[in-house]
Amino acid sequence: MTTNTASNEAQTSEKAPELSHLNQQGEANMVDVTEKAMTSRTATAQGYIKMNRATFELITTGKHKKGDVFAVARIAGIQAAKKCSDLIPLCHPLMLSKVQVDFTLDSENSQVQVNSLCRLTGQTGVEMEALTAVSIACLTLFDMCKAADPAMMIHGIEVLTKEGGKSGHWQSPST
């Protein structure tokens, strides 16, 4: 195996980012946000669930025997965002003021794009809530359709944007 020494030296000379969920002893630690300013914060995320053509047609035409799978997945995503701190150990419990889950149908690729938006006024960001909403909405679609298509694939889950706090606006390079 060969390595690029100049590249490796450049990487090690850069200051490594600090991991905020570790204390000085390297132990797991909930970040103290007491001194952070209350600001309006928003995050958006997306993900995809790809399926076979027959399953895609079944859910997009409303002929799935379980009913409106999108309504159930939307509610699941919203509920998941509200429960994020119960699922991810070091997340702060947040008082979300808005959670939105939307679906875009991609018939060419037989997949559903799931988007979420989470918003609040608080002392910490809402990226984890947005990611959790997308993840659980995708998992709910999988659960409701697995009998028809056990080979579905969930992919591309990512934060698209975040706003608020001292870092201001951030947008994913992929958008």
C-alpha positions in Angstrom: 0.0 0.0 0.0 1.4 3.4 -0.9 0.6 6.7 0.7 1.0 10.3 -0.3 3.3 11.7 2.4 2.7 15.4 1.6 -1.1 14.8 1.8 -0.8 12.9 5.1 1.4 15.7 6.6 -1.1 18.4 5.5 -4.0 16.4 7.1 -2.1 16.0 10.4 -1.0 19.6 10.5 -4.6 20.8 10.4 -6.3 21.0 13.7 -8.7 18.1 14.2 -12.2 19.1 15.0 -13.2 18.7 18.6 -15.9 16.2 19.4 -18.4 18.0 21.6 -19.9 14.8 23.1 -16.6 13.8 24.8 -15.4 15.4 28.0 -11.7 16.0 28.8 -11.3 12.4 29.9 -12.8 11.1 26.6 -16.0 10.0 28.3 -19.5 10.4 26.7 -20.9 13.7 27.8 -24.1 15.7 27.1 -23.1 19.1 25.8 -23.9 22.0 28.2 -25.9 24.5 26.1 -26.8 26.7 29.1 -24.8 29.7 27.9 -25.8 29.5 24.2 -28.2 32.1 22.9 -31.8 31.3 22.1 -32.1 31.6 18.3 -34.4 30.4 15.6 -33.0 27.2 14.2 -34.1 25.1 11.2 -32.7 22.0 9.6 -33.8 20.1 6.5 -32.8 16.5 5.5 -33.6 14.0 2.8 -33.4 10.3 2.1 -34.7 7.8 -0.4 -36.4 4.4 -0.5 -36.0 2.5 -3.8 -38.4 -0.3 -4.6 -39.5 -2.5 -7.5 -41.8 -1.0 -10.1 -44.9 -3.1 -8.9 -44.5 -1.9 -5.3 -44.1 1.7 -6.5 -47.3 1.5 -8.5 -49.1 -0.1 -5.7 -48.4 2.7 -3.2 -48.6 5.6 -5.7 -52.0 4.5 -7.0 -53.4 4.0 -3.5 -54.1 0.3 -4.0 -51.9 -1.0 -1.2 -54.1 -3.1 1.1 -52.7 -1.3 4.2 -54.1 2.0 2.9 -52.4 5.3 2.6 -48.8 4.4 3.4 -47.6 8.0 3.0 -50.0 9.3 5.7 -48.7 6.7 8.1 -45.1 7.4 7.2 -45.6 11.1 7.6 -47.0 10.7 11.1 -44.2 8.3 12.0 -41.6 10.8 10.8 -43.2 13.6 12.8 -43.4 11.4 15.9 -39.8 10.3 15.5 -38.5 13.9 15.4 -40.4 14.6 18.6 -38.8 11.5 20.2 -35.2 12.0 19.0 -33.7 12.5 22.4 -35.3 9.2 23.5 -33.6 7.4 20.6 -30.1 9.1 20.5 -28.6 9.1 24.0 -26.8 12.5 24.0 -29.4 14.6 22.1 -31.1 17.3 24.1 -34.9 17.1 24.4 -36.2 19.9 22.2 -39.4 21.8 22.1 -40.0 21.6 18.3 -42.3 24.3 16.9 -42.5 22.7 13.4 -41.9 19.3 11.9 -42.8 18.7 8.3 -42.4 15.4 6.3 -43.0 15.4 2.5 -42.7 12.8 -0.2 -41.6 13.3 -3.9 -42.4 10.4 -6.2 -39.7 9.5 -8.7 -41.4 7.1 -11.1 -38.4 6.9 -13.4 -36.3 5.2 -10.7 -39.2 3.6 -8.7 -38.3 5.5 -5.6 -39.7 7.9 -3.1 -37.7 10.9 -1.9 -38.5 11.8 1.7 -37.8 15.3 2.9 -38.1 16.8 6.4 -38.0 20.2 8.0 -37.6 20.8 11.7 -37.7 24.2 13.4 -37.6 25.7 16.9 -36.3 28.6 18.9 -33.7 27.2 21.2 -30.1 26.7 22.2 -29.1 23.8 20.0 -29.7 22.7 16.4 -32.3 20.4 15.0 -30.3 18.4 12.5 -30.7 15.1 14.4 -34.4 15.6 14.5 -34.6 16.2 10.8 -32.5 13.1 10.1 -34.5 11.0 12.5 -37.8 12.1 10.8 -36.5 11.1 7.4 -35.1 7.8 8.6 -38.2 6.7 10.4 -40.5 7.8 7.5 -38.3 5.6 5.2 -38.4 2.7 7.7 -42.2 3.0 8.0 -42.6 2.8 4.2 -40.3 -0.2 4.2 -42.3 -1.9 7.0 -45.6 -1.3 5.3 -44.4 -2.6 1.9 -41.9 -5.4 2.9 -44.3 -8.2 2.1 -44.6 -7.0 -1.5 -40.9 -6.1 -1.8 -38.4 -7.2 0.8 -35.5 -6.0 -1.4 -36.3 -2.3 -1.0 -33.3 -0.1 -0.3 -33.1 3.0 1.9 -30.2 5.3 0.9 -28.9 8.9 0.6 -30.0 10.1 4.1 -28.3 13.5 4.7 -28.7 16.9 6.2 -29.4 19.4 3.4 -29.4 22.7 5.3 -29.2 24.1 8.8 -29.8 27.7 10.0 -29.4 29.5 13.2 -27.0 29.6 16.1 -23.6 31.1 15.9 -22.6 29.2 12.7 -25.5 30.8 10.8 -26.5 29.2 7.5 -24.9 25.9 6.2 -25.9 24.0 3.1 -24.7 20.6 2.0 -22.2 20.6 -0.9 -24.4 18.0 -2.6 -27.3 20.4 -3.0 
